[in-house]
Each structure stands twice: as C-alpha cells, then as structure tokens.
Amino acid sequence: MTRLSTWQARLTSTSAPAAVVLVRLYVGVVFLSEGILKFVRPDTQGTGRFDKAGVPAPGFVGPLDGVFEIGCGLLILAGLLTRLAAIPMVVNMLGALLITKLPILWGDAPLFDGKSGWWDFAHESRTDLAQLCGSLFLLIVGAGAYSLDAGLYRATALAGAAGAGRR
C-alpha cells in the first residue's frame, strides 16, 4: 500500500458491527439539528447563547460552532470520515460541558439561573454527555459496516492488494 492509502485505511477501517449505524444516526441527527438551530434561532441557540455564557467573540464562535456541527453531523450520518468528524465534536462537547454545564455545580451558571448542584448538573448535561460518549465511541470503533467509510476501506484494501500483486 502507498503511504496515502495506509493513512486512508487507518482513518476508514472499522470492525464495528452494522448496529453502529444506530449510534451514528443519533449522534449525527443531534449535531445536525443543533448546528441548524444556531442559525435559525441565533438569540437563544447561537450567538446570543454564546454571549450569555461569556464565550469570547460570540458573533464568530457561535456561527463557527454551528458550521462544525452541521458539517460533522452530516459526515457522521453518512459514515464518511467518521473518526475525523468525531474529533471536533469531542472538543465541542468538552467545551459545552466546561463552559455551560460545569458552572452549575457551584451555582454560577448564567444560562441556568437558579440551578446548582449535582442533580441539576446531571440533568442539564445529559445530552452533552451522551453526545460526548457517542462521539468518543465513533472515534474508537469507526463508522461500522453500513457506512461510506467501510466502502472506502474495502476499496483502499483492494487497490493495495492489486498493487502488491503487480509487483
């Protein structure tokens, strides 16, 4: 295999079962819909929310986050470059938890006035934690048998085998 095809093989390889499509469906739809909401409802889900949470440059960061969620959500849904798409979503969810949910534990959460403590944190962070775990899962196991990644991996492996046979 060439250097490029080896890199492609590592990125697209997956021995995960076909049932991974269910995780991809959940994770991809949530990221896609949340990304769209950043543009459809900028005051409550996009720039305004980022501003209220104290994120610097909310007019830039909010839409940028939306673009990443839409793009990565679509890639995850298709099972295309799934591991690569999962990386920024892991960072995204860690940021969401640290900036908007962790302050609930010590009662300093501007987005969740009046909520504080473990139970409020657990309740408000449930989707972020599920998205983080789902993204980490996809990063580790890959897209599964029913994915474009699996097809690309097979094509790369076949091309590598054909190239090796010609030598």
matplotlib code that plots the C-alpha trace (Angstrom):
import matplotlib.pyplot as plt

x = [0.0, 1.2, 1.6, -1.7, -3.7, -2.2, -3.4, -6.8, -7.0, -6.3, -8.9, -11.7, -11.1, -13.8, -14.5, -17.6, -20.9, -23.6, -25.6, -23.2, -25.4, -27.9, -25.2, -24.3, -27.9, -28.5, -25.2, -25.4, -29.0, -28.4, -25.3, -27.0, -30.2, -28.2, -26.0, -29.0, -30.6, -27.6, -28.6, -32.4, -32.5, -29.4, -30.6, -31.3, -29.2, -26.4, -24.6, -26.9, -26.4, -22.6, -22.7, -24.7, -22.3, -19.4, -17.7, -15.3, -16.2, -19.7, -20.6, -17.7, -17.6, -21.4, -21.8, -18.4, -19.7, -22.9, -21.0, -18.9, -21.9, -23.7, -20.7, -19.6, -23.2, -23.6, -20.3, -21.3, -24.7, -23.2, -20.4, -17.8, -14.5, -16.4, -13.3, -12.1, -15.6, -15.8, -12.6, -14.0, -17.3, -15.5, -13.8, -17.2, -18.9, -16.0, -16.2, -20.0, -19.7, -16.9, -18.4, -22.1, -22.7, -19.8, -20.7, -24.0, -22.1, -21.0, -24.1, -22.6, -24.3, -25.6, -27.6, -29.3, -30.3, -31.3, -29.9, -27.0, -25.6, -25.1, -28.7, -29.2, -25.8, -26.6, -30.0, -28.8, -25.7, -27.3, -27.4, -23.9, -22.6, -24.4, -23.0, -19.5, -19.8, -21.3, -18.5, -15.8, -17.4, -17.3, -13.7, -12.7, -14.7, -15.3, -18.4, -19.4, -20.3, -23.1, -21.0, -19.2, -16.0, -16.4, -16.8, -13.7, -11.7, -12.6, -11.7, -8.4, -7.6, -8.5, -6.4, -3.5, -3.8, -4.0, -0.9, 1.0, 0.0, 1.5, 5.0]
y = [0.0, 3.5, 6.0, 7.7, 4.5, 3.4, 6.7, 6.3, 2.7, 3.7, 6.5, 4.5, 1.0, -0.4, -3.8, -2.5, -4.2, -2.8, -1.8, 1.2, 2.9, 3.5, 5.4, 7.4, 8.2, 9.5, 11.5, 12.8, 14.0, 15.8, 17.6, 18.5, 19.8, 21.8, 23.3, 24.4, 25.9, 28.1, 29.9, 29.5, 30.8, 32.8, 34.7, 31.6, 28.9, 30.7, 34.0, 35.1, 31.9, 32.1, 35.7, 35.0, 32.1, 34.5, 33.0, 35.5, 36.7, 35.1, 36.6, 34.5, 31.4, 30.8, 30.5, 28.7, 26.1, 25.8, 25.2, 22.5, 20.8, 20.8, 19.5, 16.9, 15.8, 15.2, 13.3, 11.2, 10.4, 9.3, 7.4, 9.3, 10.2, 9.4, 9.3, 12.6, 14.2, 12.9, 14.7, 18.3, 17.1, 15.6, 19.0, 20.7, 18.7, 19.1, 22.9, 22.8, 20.9, 23.1, 26.4, 25.9, 22.9, 22.6, 26.1, 24.6, 22.5, 25.7, 27.7, 30.2, 29.2, 32.3, 30.1, 28.2, 30.8, 29.2, 25.8, 24.5, 21.3, 17.7, 16.9, 20.0, 19.4, 15.8, 16.8, 19.7, 17.9, 14.6, 15.4, 16.8, 13.7, 11.4, 13.3, 13.2, 9.4, 8.8, 10.8, 9.0, 5.7, 6.5, 7.8, 4.5, 1.9, 3.7, 4.0, 0.4, -1.9, 0.2, 3.3, 5.0, 4.5, 0.8, 1.0, 3.3, 0.9, -2.1, -0.1, 1.0, -2.5, -3.9, -1.3, -2.0, -5.8, -5.2, -3.0, -5.6, -8.3, -6.4, -6.2]
z = [0.0, -0.6, 2.2, 1.3, 1.2, 4.5, 6.0, 4.4, 5.6, 9.2, 9.0, 7.5, 8.9, 11.1, 12.5, 14.4, 13.7, 11.5, 14.6, 14.9, 12.4, 15.3, 17.2, 14.1, 13.5, 17.0, 17.2, 13.7, 13.9, 17.2, 15.9, 12.6, 14.3, 16.9, 14.2, 12.2, 15.3, 15.8, 12.6, 12.9, 16.5, 16.9, 20.0, 22.1, 20.5, 18.6, 19.1, 21.9, 23.9, 23.4, 24.5, 27.7, 28.5, 28.4, 25.3, 23.7, 20.2, 20.2, 16.8, 15.3, 17.6, 17.6, 13.8, 13.6, 16.1, 14.0, 10.8, 12.5, 14.0, 10.6, 8.7, 11.2, 11.8, 8.1, 7.9, 10.9, 9.4, 6.1, 7.9, 5.9, 7.6, 10.8, 13.0, 11.7, 12.2, 15.7, 16.9, 16.7, 18.2, 21.2, 21.6, 21.1, 23.8, 26.2, 25.7, 26.2, 29.4, 30.8, 29.8, 30.2, 32.4, 34.9, 36.5, 37.6, 40.2, 42.0, 41.3, 38.8, 35.5, 33.7, 31.2, 34.0, 36.6, 39.9, 39.1, 41.1, 42.5, 41.3, 40.3, 38.2, 36.6, 35.8, 34.4, 32.2, 31.0, 29.9, 26.2, 26.1, 28.0, 25.6, 22.6, 24.1, 24.7, 21.3, 19.6, 21.6, 20.7, 17.0, 17.2, 18.8, 16.8, 13.5, 11.4, 11.3, 8.4, 7.0, 6.1, 3.4, 5.4, 5.2, 1.5, 1.2, 3.3, 1.1, -2.0, -0.5, 0.6, -2.8, -4.5, -2.2, -2.9, -6.6, -6.5, -4.4, -6.9, -9.8, -8.3]

ax = plt.figure().add_subplot(projection="3d")
ax.plot(x, y, z, "-o")
ax.set_aspect("equal")
plt.show()
